[in-house]
Amino acid sequence: MPFFDSPEAAIETFVLLAIFLLVAFPVHEFAHALAAYRLGDGTARMFGRLTLDPVAHFDPFGGLLMAATLITSGGSSGFGWAKPTPYLAQNLRGGVRGEAIVAAAGPISNLILAAIGAIPLRIILAADLDVPGIVFKILLTFIYINILLMVFNLIPIPPLDGSKVLYAFLPPRTAYQVRPILDRYGFFILLAAIFLPIPPVNQPALSIVIDVVGLPIFRLLTGIGL
């Protein structure tokens, strides 16, 4: 196998890909669509996005990129996305607050998925059940992926969901001044946060955020330290 150390590693990688494409991404986008619909905008429903069907949320480029990066890295890293959920901000009740709710709904759905996945894991640990190692590892991976998606998407940099939440909490005048700048340069700032190491720790900002925010949530849900 050119990219995997063993058949087991290949299986784990394809399970990881399935979690992203069949569960974590679709639930995240469905949550956006549901929140927008409940706040008065039916755009996502009109485009067939008010569904948990993974096909409706699959982005060909983002999904194939996720598959390619996971497989070529042997399952150690992946990068990709689902099809963004369409909505019209002017139709939402609550103005920028409504837009923030729609944005936050996706990451919150991933946190809920992580909490649901932690329930059988906690039962296995508490009862000391003898389960196949791959089952235990899949549960851990499911929880970690969803926490990772929650933390990543709440980073307040466009085009991530956290930017919409940030705009809602800023004073209107400040938001008016900051939003055009962040919307224009946010993608480049995000790339820097993902790839550029920060001295003296020599880690990218994203890795630091995941360590500081994501790992404590993982430990809280699972009772397991990393």
ChimeraX attribute file (.defattr): number of C-alpha atoms within 10 A of each C-alpha:
attribute: neighborCount
match mode: 1-to-1
recipient: residues
	/A:1	8
	/A:2	8
	/A:3	13
	/A:4	17
	/A:5	10
	/A:6	11
	/A:7	10
	/A:8	10
	/A:9	15
	/A:10	17
	/A:11	14
	/A:12	17
	/A:13	22
	/A:14	16
	/A:15	16
	/A:16	20
	/A:17	20
	/A:18	14
	/A:19	18
	/A:20	25
	/A:21	25
	/A:22	17
	/A:23	18
	/A:24	24
	/A:25	25
	/A:26	25
	/A:27	24
	/A:28	28
	/A:29	30
	/A:30	25
	/A:31	25
	/A:32	29
	/A:33	29
	/A:34	20
	/A:35	22
	/A:36	30
	/A:37	19
	/A:38	12
	/A:39	19
	/A:40	16
	/A:41	21
	/A:42	20
	/A:43	18
	/A:44	22
	/A:45	18
	/A:46	11
	/A:47	12
	/A:48	12
	/A:49	26
	/A:50	23
	/A:51	18
	/A:52	17
	/A:53	15
	/A:54	20
	/A:55	15
	/A:56	17
	/A:57	26
	/A:58	20
	/A:59	17
	/A:60	14
	/A:61	13
	/A:62	16
	/A:63	20
	/A:64	16
	/A:65	16
	/A:66	20
	/A:67	23
	/A:68	17
	/A:69	16
	/A:70	21
	/A:71	20
	/A:72	14
	/A:73	14
	/A:74	21
	/A:75	22
	/A:76	12
	/A:77	12
	/A:78	19
	/A:79	13
	/A:80	19
	/A:81	18
	/A:82	23
	/A:83	18
	/A:84	15
	/A:85	21
	/A:86	18
	/A:87	21
	/A:88	13
	/A:89	18
	/A:90	13
	/A:91	17
	/A:92	22
	/A:93	15
	/A:94	14
	/A:95	13
	/A:96	19
	/A:97	16
	/A:98	22
	/A:99	27
	/A:100	21
	/A:101	21
	/A:102	27
	/A:103	27
	/A:104	23
	/A:105	24
	/A:106	27
	/A:107	28
	/A:108	22
	/A:109	21
	/A:110	27
	/A:111	24
	/A:112	15
	/A:113	20
	/A:114	27
	/A:115	20
	/A:116	14
	/A:117	21
	/A:118	22
	/A:119	13
	/A:120	14
	/A:121	21
	/A:122	15
	/A:123	11
	/A:124	14
	/A:125	14
	/A:126	9
	/A:127	8
	/A:128	9
	/A:129	10
	/A:130	9
	/A:131	9
	/A:132	8
	/A:133	8
	/A:134	12
	/A:135	11
	/A:136	16
	/A:137	13
	/A:138	16
	/A:139	18
	/A:140	18
	/A:141	18
	/A:142	23
	/A:143	25
	/A:144	22
	/A:145	20
	/A:146	29
	/A:147	26
	/A:148	21
	/A:149	21
	/A:150	26
	/A:151	21
	/A:152	20
	/A:153	22
	/A:154	20
	/A:155	19
	/A:156	18
	/A:157	24
	/A:158	21
	/A:159	17
	/A:160	17
	/A:161	25
	/A:162	21
	/A:163	22
	/A:164	25
	/A:165	23
	/A:166	17
	/A:167	20
	/A:168	17
	/A:169	13
	/A:170	12
	/A:171	9
	/A:172	12
	/A:173	8
	/A:174	11
	/A:175	15
	/A:176	12
	/A:177	10
	/A:178	13
	/A:179	17
	/A:180	11
	/A:181	11
	/A:182	18
	/A:183	13
	/A:184	12
	/A:185	13
	/A:186	19
	/A:187	15
	/A:188	13
	/A:189	13
	/A:190	19
	/A:191	12
	/A:192	15
	/A:193	19
	/A:194	14
	/A:195	13
	/A:196	14
	/A:197	16
	/A:198	13
	/A:199	8
	/A:200	6
	/A:201	9
	/A:202	10
	/A:203	15
	/A:204	17
	/A:205	18
	/A:206	20
	/A:207	16
	/A:208	16
	/A:209	15
	/A:210	16
	/A:211	12
	/A:212	11
	/A:213	14
	/A:214	21
	/A:215	18
	/A:216	16
	/A:217	21
	/A:218	22
	/A:219	12
	/A:220	13
	/A:221	19
	/A:222	22
	/A:223	14
	/A:224	13
	/A:225	9
	/A:226	7
